Amino acid sequence: MNWRNLTLLLILANLLYYSWTSWIVQPEIVGVNNQSLSGVPLLELRTGPESELGSGALTALTNPDLEIESGGLVDPSLPVTVDIDSGEIIEPEAPSEVCRQLGAFLTEQDADTAASWFVSQGFPSNKKIELENVWQGYWVYLPKYPNRDAAIQVVEALRAKGIKDMFIEIASPHRNAVSLGLYRQRSGAETRARQIQAQGYAARIGNKEREQAVFWLEMQSAPDREIPIEGLATPSGQVRRIEIKTCQ
């Protein structure tokens, strides 16, 4: 065999290989429309000992657009159990216990006292500390001045008129404001503001907050079991609020 015949034979072999690979028909996916595959989640069949539902249920890994035949959109955040035969969604069982937080208590002593009381009511708990902005009272003040020297002049002028108990704020965002008092009752703040306004100064009233540690009690209980609040007392009597919320 000469080189010319060998070359022709190789060309013919390549043509035959190309034709064979091009004409093979891709296998058809039975029962599935190929145009609808995009974005459709897969179904995982759970059978055998690992499944609590048995062989008659499917668990769908869902997305927001998946719609079950029985109607309604599937929650995309949770696996959904679907009955194979009927196509109906199988509702998950309610949890036996849920975690709740109760508080907030402004002092650790108050939190400990409350925890002991809840134990006596059948609600053991764990203590949790968080930082929150806590309301301190009604604040009477003169808005901040351009600089400290200007604020000092105002303070000295008020003192000359017999006004006492005030100081200049040194921290932002109220730097160089003149603080005239902090009151738990609105009426007390209004009386102080009128006293300063009578001297020709535009005293204002606002809410004063400060970031501090507060205490929460976390407790496990049945979802339908109410946490008792009546009868709860603390040493200070200054529980900021009683709020029940789900643990995070």
C-alpha positions as CSV (number, residue, x, y, z in Angstrom):
1,M,0.0,0.0,0.0
2,N,1.5,3.3,-1.1
3,W,1.2,6.6,0.8
4,R,-1.5,7.9,-1.5
5,N,-3.9,5.0,-0.6
6,L,-3.1,5.3,3.1
7,T,-4.0,9.0,3.1
8,L,-7.3,8.3,1.4
9,L,-8.1,5.5,3.9
10,L,-7.5,7.9,6.8
11,I,-9.7,10.6,5.3
12,L,-12.5,8.0,4.8
13,A,-12.2,6.7,8.4
14,N,-12.6,10.3,9.7
15,L,-15.7,10.9,7.6
16,L,-17.3,7.7,8.8
17,Y,-16.6,8.6,12.5
18,Y,-18.0,12.1,12.1
19,S,-21.1,10.8,10.4
20,W,-21.7,8.2,13.2
21,T,-21.3,10.7,16.0
22,S,-23.6,13.3,14.3
23,W,-26.4,11.0,13.5
24,I,-26.9,9.3,16.9
25,V,-30.3,10.3,18.3
26,Q,-30.2,11.5,21.9
27,P,-32.3,9.3,24.2
28,E,-35.7,10.7,25.0
29,I,-36.6,11.4,28.6
30,V,-39.9,9.6,29.1
31,G,-42.7,11.5,30.7
32,V,-40.9,14.9,30.9
33,N,-41.3,17.9,28.6
34,N,-37.7,18.9,27.8
35,Q,-38.8,22.5,27.4
36,S,-40.1,22.7,31.0
37,L,-37.0,21.3,32.8
38,S,-35.5,24.7,33.5
39,G,-36.1,25.9,37.0
40,V,-38.1,22.8,38.1
41,P,-36.8,21.3,41.4
42,L,-36.0,17.6,41.7
43,L,-38.1,15.2,43.7
44,E,-36.3,13.0,46.1
45,L,-38.1,9.7,46.9
46,R,-37.7,8.7,50.5
47,T,-38.2,5.0,51.2
48,G,-36.8,2.5,53.6
49,P,-35.8,2.9,57.3
50,E,-34.5,6.5,56.8
51,S,-38.0,7.7,56.0
52,E,-40.6,8.3,58.6
53,L,-43.2,8.7,55.9
54,G,-42.8,5.4,54.2
55,S,-42.8,4.7,50.4
56,G,-46.0,6.6,49.7
57,A,-44.5,10.1,50.0
58,L,-42.2,12.4,48.1
59,T,-40.1,15.2,49.4
60,A,-39.7,18.1,47.0
61,L,-36.8,20.5,47.1
62,T,-38.8,23.5,46.3
63,N,-38.5,27.0,44.8
64,P,-41.0,29.8,44.8
65,D,-42.5,28.9,41.4
66,L,-43.3,25.3,42.1
67,E,-47.1,24.6,42.3
68,I,-48.6,21.4,43.7
69,E,-51.7,20.0,41.9
70,S,-53.7,20.4,45.1
71,G,-53.3,24.1,44.8
72,G,-51.2,26.8,46.5
73,L,-47.6,27.8,46.2
74,V,-45.0,25.9,48.1
75,D,-43.0,27.7,50.8
76,P,-39.5,27.9,49.3
77,S,-37.7,27.8,52.7
78,L,-38.9,24.3,53.7
79,P,-39.0,20.8,52.2
80,V,-42.5,19.9,51.3
81,T,-43.9,16.4,51.6
82,V,-46.3,15.3,48.8
83,D,-48.4,12.1,48.7
84,I,-47.6,10.2,45.5
85,D,-51.1,8.9,44.9
86,S,-53.2,12.0,45.6
87,G,-50.7,14.8,45.1
88,E,-51.8,16.4,48.3
89,I,-49.3,18.2,50.6
90,I,-48.8,16.4,53.9
91,E,-48.7,18.9,56.7
92,P,-45.7,18.6,59.0
93,E,-46.2,17.6,62.6
94,A,-46.2,20.5,65.1
95,P,-43.0,20.7,67.2
96,S,-43.3,19.3,70.7
97,E,-41.5,22.3,72.2
98,V,-40.7,25.9,71.2
99,C,-38.1,28.3,72.6
100,R,-39.3,31.7,73.9
101,Q,-37.6,34.7,75.4
102,L,-39.0,36.8,78.2
103,G,-37.8,40.2,79.3
104,A,-36.1,42.5,79.3
105,F,-34.9,43.0,82.8
106,L,-32.7,46.0,83.6
107,T,-30.7,44.3,86.4
108,E,-29.2,40.8,86.8
109,Q,-30.8,40.6,90.2
110,D,-34.3,41.1,88.7
111,A,-33.6,38.5,86.1
112,D,-32.4,36.0,88.7
113,T,-35.5,36.6,90.9
114,A,-37.8,36.2,87.9
115,A,-36.0,33.0,86.9
116,S,-36.5,31.5,90.3
117,W,-40.2,32.4,90.2
118,F,-40.7,30.8,86.8
119,V,-39.0,27.6,88.0
120,S,-41.6,27.4,90.7
121,Q,-44.2,27.6,88.0
122,G,-42.6,24.8,86.0
123,F,-40.7,26.9,83.5
124,P,-36.9,26.5,83.9
125,S,-34.9,29.0,81.9
126,N,-31.5,30.2,80.8
127,K,-30.3,33.7,81.2
128,K,-29.1,35.7,78.1
129,I,-27.5,39.2,78.0
130,E,-28.0,41.7,75.2
131,L,-27.1,45.3,74.6
132,E,-30.1,47.6,74.0
133,N,-30.9,51.3,74.0
134,V,-32.7,51.9,77.3
135,W,-34.9,54.9,78.0
136,Q,-33.6,56.9,80.9
137,G,-36.2,59.6,81.2
138,Y,-37.5,63.0,79.9
139,W,-34.5,65.2,79.2
140,V,-34.6,69.0,79.5
141,Y,-31.9,70.7,77.5
142,L,-30.7,73.7,75.5
143,P,-29.6,72.6,71.9
144,K,-25.9,72.4,71.3
145,Y,-24.0,75.6,70.8
146,P,-21.3,76.3,68.1
147,N,-18.5,75.7,70.7
148,R,-17.8,75.1,74.3
149,D,-17.1,78.8,75.1
150,A,-20.6,79.8,73.9
151,A,-22.2,77.0,76.1
152,I,-20.1,78.2,79.1
153,Q,-21.4,81.8,78.7
154,V,-25.0,80.5,78.8
155,V,-24.4,78.4,81.9
156,E,-22.8,81.3,83.7
157,A,-25.7,83.6,82.8
158,L,-28.3,81.1,84.1
159,R,-26.3,80.6,87.3
160,A,-26.3,84.4,87.8
161,K,-30.1,84.2,87.8
162,G,-30.2,81.5,90.4
163,I,-30.6,78.5,88.1
164,K,-28.7,75.4,89.3
165,D,-28.2,71.7,88.4
166,M,-27.0,71.9,84.8
167,F,-23.9,70.9,82.9
168,I,-22.4,70.9,79.4
169,E,-22.6,67.8,77.3
170,I,-19.1,66.6,76.1
171,A,-20.0,63.6,73.9
172,S,-21.6,63.4,70.5
173,P,-24.2,63.8,69.2
174,H,-25.1,66.5,71.8
175,R,-21.7,67.9,72.3
176,N,-21.9,71.5,73.7
177,A,-25.6,71.2,74.5
178,V,-26.6,72.4,78.0
179,S,-28.3,69.6,80.1
180,L,-30.9,70.9,82.5
181,G,-32.2,67.7,84.1
182,L,-33.5,64.2,83.6
183,Y,-37.0,63.4,84.8
184,R,-39.0,60.2,85.1
185,Q,-42.3,62.1,84.9
186,R,-43.3,64.3,82.0
187,S,-44.8,66.9,84.4
188,G,-41.5,67.4,86.2
189,A,-39.7,68.0,82.8
190,E,-42.3,70.5,81.8
191,T,-42.0,72.5,85.0
192,R,-38.2,72.7,84.6
193,A,-38.5,73.7,80.9
194,R,-40.9,76.6,81.8
195,Q,-38.4,77.8,84.5
196,I,-35.7,78.1,81.9
197,Q,-38.0,79.6,79.2
198,A,-38.9,82.3,81.7
199,Q,-35.3,83.4,81.6
200,G,-35.4,83.8,77.8
201,Y,-33.9,80.5,76.7
202,A,-35.6,78.0,74.4
203,A,-35.5,74.9,76.6
204,R,-36.6,71.7,74.9
205,I,-37.8,68.3,76.2
206,G,-36.7,65.0,74.6
207,N,-36.3,61.4,75.3
208,K,-32.9,60.3,76.7
209,E,-31.6,56.8,75.9
210,R,-28.4,55.0,76.8
211,E,-27.0,51.7,75.6
212,Q,-26.7,49.2,78.4
213,A,-26.9,45.4,79.1
214,V,-30.3,43.9,79.6
215,F,-31.3,40.4,80.6
216,W,-33.6,37.9,78.9
217,L,-34.8,34.5,80.1
218,E,-35.0,31.7,77.5
219,M,-37.3,28.8,78.2
220,Q,-38.6,25.7,76.4
221,S,-42.3,24.8,76.5
222,A,-45.1,23.3,74.6
223,P,-46.4,25.6,71.9
224,D,-49.9,25.8,73.4
225,R,-48.7,26.3,77.0
226,E,-49.0,29.9,78.2
227,I,-46.2,31.4,80.2
228,P,-47.6,32.9,83.5
229,I,-46.9,36.6,84.0
230,E,-49.4,37.5,86.8
231,G,-47.7,37.3,90.1
232,L,-44.2,38.1,88.8
233,A,-42.4,40.6,91.0
234,T,-38.7,41.8,91.0
235,P,-36.6,43.5,93.7
236,S,-36.3,46.9,91.8
237,G,-39.8,46.8,90.4
238,Q,-38.3,48.4,87.3
239,V,-38.7,45.7,84.6
240,R,-38.4,47.6,81.4
241,R,-41.0,45.6,79.7
242,I,-42.4,42.0,79.6
243,E,-42.2,40.7,76.1
244,I,-42.5,37.1,74.9
245,K,-40.8,36.4,71.6
246,T,-39.3,33.4,69.7
247,C,-35.7,32.6,70.5
248,Q,-33.2,33.3,67.7
